[in-house]
Amino acid sequence: MTLHDDAQPRLVLTGDPGNPAVQFVAAMNSGDPDALDHVYEDGAVLVPVPGHPVSGPGLAAANRHLQGFGLPIEARPRHAYVAGDIALLIVDWSMRGTARDGSAVDLGGTATDVVRRGPDGRWRYVIDNPHGTA
């Protein structure tokens, strides 16, 4: 894990647990649902609405809904706490602008995410909680 000054842009290195946030942003912004599916472990949990976790088809549907806005998501890893092959990420994120249907979108928050490093060395989401403590 690298230490950084929160006021400075963060350089994310290969193998750094902050990398899943960068991978998630790239996959979300690509508009490709299959690319987004690859940032998660099989059986991963997403909490699209506080208190309502989903997995499998529900996880994919929730992410496709966000991709459907056609807006870029931005994410800034704030903290990464690592214990072996598991890490807790605290990530500030936002998605703002005018959606494809003309509606205004103003989403954002601080995510609390759990990632695990697989045998291939890649970090993947196990729990994606974009609303943090809400």
C-alpha positions in Angstrom: 0.0 0.0 0.0 1.2 3.5 -0.7 0.8 6.5 1.5 -0.3 9.7 0.0 -1.3 13.3 0.9 -5.1 13.5 0.5 -4.7 17.0 -1.1 -2.6 15.4 -3.9 -3.8 13.2 -6.8 -3.2 9.6 -6.0 -0.9 7.5 -8.1 -2.3 3.9 -8.1 0.3 1.2 -8.8 -0.3 -2.2 -10.2 -1.2 -4.6 -7.3 -2.2 -1.6 -5.0 -5.6 -2.3 -3.4 -6.7 1.1 -4.7 -6.6 -0.3 -8.2 -10.1 -1.8 -8.1 -11.6 1.7 -7.9 -9.6 2.7 -11.0 -10.7 -0.5 -12.7 -14.3 0.1 -11.7 -14.3 3.7 -13.1 -12.7 2.5 -16.4 -15.3 -0.4 -16.7 -18.3 1.8 -15.8 -17.2 4.6 -18.1 -16.6 2.1 -21.0 -20.3 1.5 -21.2 -19.5 -2.3 -21.5 -21.5 -4.3 -19.0 -19.2 -7.3 -19.4 -16.1 -5.2 -18.5 -17.9 -4.1 -15.3 -18.8 -7.6 -14.4 -15.1 -8.5 -14.4 -14.3 -6.2 -11.5 -16.3 -8.3 -9.1 -15.8 -11.8 -7.6 -18.4 -14.4 -8.3 -21.0 -14.1 -5.6 -20.1 -10.4 -4.9 -22.6 -8.2 -3.1 -23.6 -4.6 -4.2 -25.7 -2.3 -2.0 -27.4 -0.1 -4.6 -29.9 1.2 -2.0 -28.8 1.4 1.7 -30.0 -1.7 3.5 -30.8 -3.6 0.3 -27.9 -5.8 -0.9 -28.1 -7.6 -4.2 -25.9 -10.1 -6.0 -25.9 -12.0 -9.2 -28.5 -10.7 -11.7 -29.5 -7.9 -9.2 -25.9 -6.6 -9.0 -25.6 -6.7 -12.8 -28.9 -4.9 -13.3 -28.1 -2.1 -10.8 -24.8 -1.4 -12.5 -26.4 -1.5 -15.9 -28.9 1.1 -14.6 -26.0 3.4 -13.7 -24.3 2.8 -17.1 -27.6 3.7 -18.8 -27.3 7.3 -17.7 -24.3 7.6 -20.1 -22.4 9.8 -17.7 -18.9 9.3 -16.4 -18.3 8.3 -12.9 -15.4 9.7 -10.9 -13.8 8.0 -7.9 -11.0 9.0 -5.6 -9.7 6.4 -3.2 -9.3 8.0 0.2 -8.0 5.1 2.3 -7.0 1.4 1.8 -6.6 -0.9 4.8 -4.9 -4.1 3.9 -4.9 -7.5 5.7 -3.2 -10.0 3.6 -5.3 -10.6 0.5 -8.3 -8.6 1.8 -8.6 -4.8 1.8 -11.2 -2.3 2.9 -11.4 0.7 0.6 -12.9 4.1 1.4 -13.6 5.8 -1.9 -15.3 9.2 -2.6 -17.3 9.0 -5.9 -19.6 11.1 -8.0 -21.7 10.9 -11.1 -23.2 14.3 -12.3 -24.6 15.7 -15.5 -27.5 15.3 -17.9 -28.5 11.7 -18.6 -29.3 10.3 -22.0 -33.0 10.9 -21.3 -32.5 14.5 -20.5 -32.9 14.1 -16.7 -30.4 15.7 -14.3 -28.2 13.3 -12.3 -26.4 14.3 -9.1 -25.2 11.1 -7.4 -22.2 10.7 -5.1 -21.0 9.6 -1.7 -18.3 7.8 0.1 -18.1 4.1 -0.5 -16.9 1.4 1.9 -15.8 -1.5 -0.3 -14.2 -4.9 0.5 -11.8 -6.3 -2.2 -9.9 -9.6 -2.3 -6.7 -10.3 -4.2 -7.2 -13.4 -6.3 -4.6 -16.1 -7.3 -3.9 -14.0 -10.5 -2.9 -11.0 -8.3 -5.9 -8.9 -9.3 -8.1 -7.2 -6.7 -11.8 -7.7 -7.2 -14.8 -6.4 -5.3 -16.4 -8.8 -2.8 -18.7 -6.1 -1.2 -19.4 -2.8 -3.1 -21.3 -0.4 -0.8 -21.4 2.9 -2.6 -23.4 4.6 0.2 -20.9 3.8 3.0 -22.5 4.2 6.4 -26.0 5.3 5.1 
